[in-house]
Amino acid sequence: MKFTDGLWQLRPGVTALYAAEAYDIRTEDDAITVTAPTTVITRRGDTLNRPVLSLRLSSPLEDVIRVRVEHHAGDGRGFDLVGAEDGHGVVKPDGTTITSGALSATVAPGAPWSLTFSADGRPLTSSGPKSIGYFRLAADAQTDPGPVGKPRTGPSAHLAQQLSLGVGEVVYGLGERFGPLVKNGQTVEIWNADGGTSSEQAYKNVPFYLTNRGYGVFVNHPGHVSYEVASEAVQRVQFSVEGESLEYLIIYGPSPKRILERYTALTGRPALLPAWSYGLWLSTSFTTGYDEETVTSFIDGMAARDLPLSVFHFDCFWMREFNWCDFEWDPRVFPDPEGMLARLHDKDLRVCVWINPYIAQRSPLFAEAAGQGFLLRRPGGRVWQWDLWQAGMGLVDFTNPDARRWFQSKLRALLDQGVDAFKTDFGERVPLDVAYFDGSAPERMHNLYTQLYNEAVFEVLEERRGRGEAVLFARSATAGGQRLPVHWGGDSGSTYESMAESLRGGLSLALSGFSFWSHDIGGFEGTPDPGVFKRWVAFGLMSSHSRLHGSSSYRVPWAFDEEAVEVTRLFTRLKLRLMPYLYQAGVHAHETGTPVMRPMAMEFPGDRTAAPLDTQYMLGPDLLVAPVFSADGTVELYLPDGTWTNYLTGERAEGGRWRTERHPFTSMPIYVREGAVLPVGARDDRPDYDYLDGLTLRVYPGPDGESMLTVTDHVTGEPARFTISRSGGEVSVTSSLASGWTHELA
């Protein structure tokens, strides 16, 4: 939200009070509290009738400093910081500096106001004069309208913090955003919305950003956070919240991976995913007609064309229309669901079904849930309802423990039938004119609702399928949602442009702490032409998770042309051979928070050319992927310094430069990093095979020295470790693994 009108004035209807000085600084062993009056105190009378802002600096984790700013105390809940611990901060003897690990925050006594963050003797960012503001907005204040679905209906109060940006400093993150990867110059509203992939709205809003100066900033406010990223004040990032308090955490790196490691230690690491989830998923699509015969024809058609399939997904109409959700198979088209699921399992498939947290009025469950107080109610006590999506629908109130258990009981019945995974759709259209069972403020629950929803579902999957076997296919999320993978990119168009915006959303999400990501291969809305479909297949199968899905048309490859079948076969089998490598990247994500799909800026933080790139990415640490976004197959890609090897052809290319290439549909730029050792599996028919049986270590050119490689057995979880030694062009590989593997020079 913009409060000012240029440098000198406020916008009409806005009044502002700024922290003017550090009037006094009180210390504890592990925290600093600062009283910051909104004017410089020159005499005793200045202390009367004068608002002050109170700041408390502490550390919940090494290399993390928490700053809480309050005008009046008592604002509500923040996020669940699962890794937070008290007492990491150390206050230095001068009483003005708190240190946590390598990170320090220093408050300058007196005026003007100055709070500086530094690490290893290097300044990171700072809060200077007129950077902490308490703003009052009149009912007719002429500020930005804010996000859709959050109207401003009267006077309000806001707290804002501005942090400095240095020359050349760029900002990333803030959730899944489909515009440019670099957020400088943008206004970003953290407010979950169902807006598709081609607008400023986002399904997954995360109030966390990081910069190329070696730090991240997490605003611990689950409701609406408004960001002005080098926009209102081009030398600063501003974030503001409505209310009387604002809490943010500075997280030191210095590398992007290290920042995400600390951030996910604080907010939670992703669960370990089963190997089968990395294989190809096929969907019924959304509004298409289907029954068991249709489903079987798709699955048998894939097998007949030698297209390995791992998961079949039933979208909305597995339930009867107007009944979503009643969690009952539509008996008109699926009269024998238990038998059908058993038959699918006999074909060695896992099964996923679509759900959401909304209960239509015609659903038999509506009266049951409403009668027991399980649905959100308006402040007067009546169940909240509307007709968008499903007629008369209500929302499950997940703050009510009994409602949560009731919802979970419906899922357990499906798991007992043979369902293996859930696509948790929606969760963004959450109203404000409601009263929650636990008294939570509706504004703070709007984004957090999806977290409670997905947690309820994931908990049941872990309970029934076991840890390491639970998988969601979730659309909406906020901070902490990374604990509950997988997430997909939402409703895209069926064009090259929409494919590119989907990738931008995934890379932005990766820089927001999410490790696993997917998207609708071919696009959701409309039907792609065969060229778009084939290019999207290659991109989709070079993602962490891969699903063929659409809206009103099927996505089986032969619906497009025979070459689409060939392309699907080629890239599916390529991915399955790479499973030892990809699964290990998933294990690493689970352990450290480093995503499987990585923006170039994450892997090459010192390369200024890589900083804004959002049309290519690293898949794991060693594979560079550049999807084709053009009808004629032309690709412009950048190779960072070093010698790169084309994975498909073996061609060598020198980095530190741009390349223009042209690819047929059966190819795309996939380059292997200098010095890489790729573990390649012996099978290409399924993702969950024995990776160590017939494993080949493909050793790529690199400098002399010794490196280590780990390949984890997905069944036992036991790692096999290899030592690779290079000397004068000679390569030797040793391992405690006695047999079953070999190595080759690429």
C-alpha positions, 0 to 999 in steps of 0.5 A: 500500500502506498501512503505517500505522494512522492517524497514530500507529501502524504496521500489525501486522508493519510496521517503518519507518525514515524519512529524518530529516535531511540529514546531508551534502550533496555537490555536482557541477556538475549533481547533488546527493547527500544522505546521509539517516540514519534518525535524527538524528545527535547523536554519533559512535556514532549512525553505527554500525549505522544504515541510511541512505538516499541521495538523488541529485538530477539533471536529465535534461531541462529543467524535470525533476528526477530523485530517486533514493532508495536503501537498498542499491544495485543494483535493476534496469531502469527505463523506456526514457527516450528523451528523457533527456540528462545535465547539464541541472541547475545546482547553485546556489552554496549547494550545497543547490539544483539548478535545471533551467529554471524548476524547483528542488529545495532540500534543507534541511541538518540536521534535520528532513528537508525537500526542497522543489520550486518553480518561478518562485518558487512552491512546488509540492510537498515532502517533509517529516518521515516522508515518505521511508520504508524499510519491512520487512514480516513474512510475516504483515504486515497490509497491503493485499493488493495487486493481483490476481496479485501475491501476497506470499509472505514478508517483503519490503522497500519504499521509499515517498515521500510528496509534499505536496498543497495545499488544493484540489489535485487529482490526475489520471492513473495510466493508464486508470482507469474510476473518477472522473477525480480520483484523490484518496481512491483507492488505485491499484495500477499492475499490468496486469490483464485486468479489464474496464472496471468494476473498479479493475483496468486494462489500461494502468497508467502510474506518472505523475500530474499535479496542478492545481498545475502539475507531474507526477510520474513513478515510473521503476519498470516493475513494481508501484507502489502509490499512496495518493492523499490516502488513507493520508495525506490531505495527501499522495500516497504511492507505494511500490515493493518493493525497495531503490531508488525513482526519481521525476521531478518535471516542471514545467508549469505547464499540463497540456499543458506537463507532458505535453509534457515527460513525452512528450519524456522517454518518447516521442511518439506516432507519426504515424498515417495518415489512413485510420485515422481512418475507421470500422472494422467488426469480425467481432465475437469469437465470432460465426460468419463466413466470407468470405461473411459478411464480404462481406455486411457490407461490401456492406451498408455500401456499399448503405446509403451508410455509409462504411467504411475498415477491416475487422477480423478478430477471433480466429476468423480462426485455427482454434480451439485454435490461437491463435496460429498466424498461419494462416487457418482453411482451413475458412472462409477457403480463399483468404486472399490472394484474399480480401484482394485482393478487400477491397483492391479495395473500397478497404478496409484490413484488420486482424487480431487477434493476441496473444503467446500460443501454444497447445499445439496450435498447430504453432508451440508445439513450434517456439518451445519447442524454440528457447527462445522461450517463457517458462520456469519457473525450473527450465527447463520451459516455463511453461504454463496453460489459461486463454484457450488450452489449454496456452498459453505466452508468447513471451519478447520479451527474447530477440532471436531470439524477437522476430525469430521472432515478427516473421517470422510477422507479415511473412508476413501483411503479405505476404498483404495485412494492413495493421494488427494488433489486439494483444490481451492482454499483461496476463496475465504470470506471476511464476514465470518466468525471462526470457532476459535475466535481467530480474526478473519483477516488473519485467517484468509491466507492461513485457512489453506494451511489448516485445510492441507494439514488436515488432509496430509495428516490423514495420509501420513496416518494411513499410508505412513511417513514418506508415502503421503502426497498432496497435489495442492493449489493454495498455500502460504508460509509453512505450506512447503511442509505439505508437498506437492503444489501445482501452478493453477489454472494456466492457458494453453499457449507458449506465453502461459507456459512461460508464466507458469515457469516464472510462478514456479521459480518464484515459489522456489525462492519462497521456500517451496521444494516441489512443484508441478503444473498442468502439462498442455495448459488448463484452459482451452486446448493446446495446438500439438506444438504447444502440447509437445513442448509442454510435455518436455518441460513438464517431465523435466519438472519435479512432478509431472501431470497431464491435465486440462479443463474441457479436453483430454490430455492423452498424447494421441489426442494431438498427433503421433509425434506427441506420443513419441515425445511423451515416451522419450521424456517420460523414460528420460525422467525415469532413468534420472530417478536416482538423481531426482530422488536424491534431490528430493531427499536433499530438499527434505533435509535442507529446504533446497528446492529440486527446481532451482532458479539460476540465481540460486545456483549461480548467485555471483553471476549477474547475468543469471540474476533475472533469468526466468526462462531456464532453471537448474533441475537439481544441482547439475542439470540446466533445463531451458524449455522451448517457448516458440513455435519454430523451436528456437531457444535463447539460453545462457550457460554460466562459466565452465564447460557444459555437456548436452545431456542428449547429444554429448556436445560440449559447450563453453559457458559464460555466454548466451547461445541460440539453438533450434530444437525439434520436438524430440529435443530441448536444451538439457545441459550438464554442469562441469564436474557433475557425476550423474547417477543414472538408473537401469530402468525407464519403465517406472520411478520406484525401482531399485536405484542401486541395481545396475546404477551407472555413474556418468562422470562429466569433465571437471577439474582434478580433485575428489568429490562425493556422491550419495544415492539413497535407496528409496525403500530402505532410506539407506544411502550409498556413498561414492568417492570420485577422484580425478587426476590428469584425466584419469577417473577412479570411483570407490564405494562401500557398495560391493557390486551392482553399479558401474561408472562411465566417462561422459 
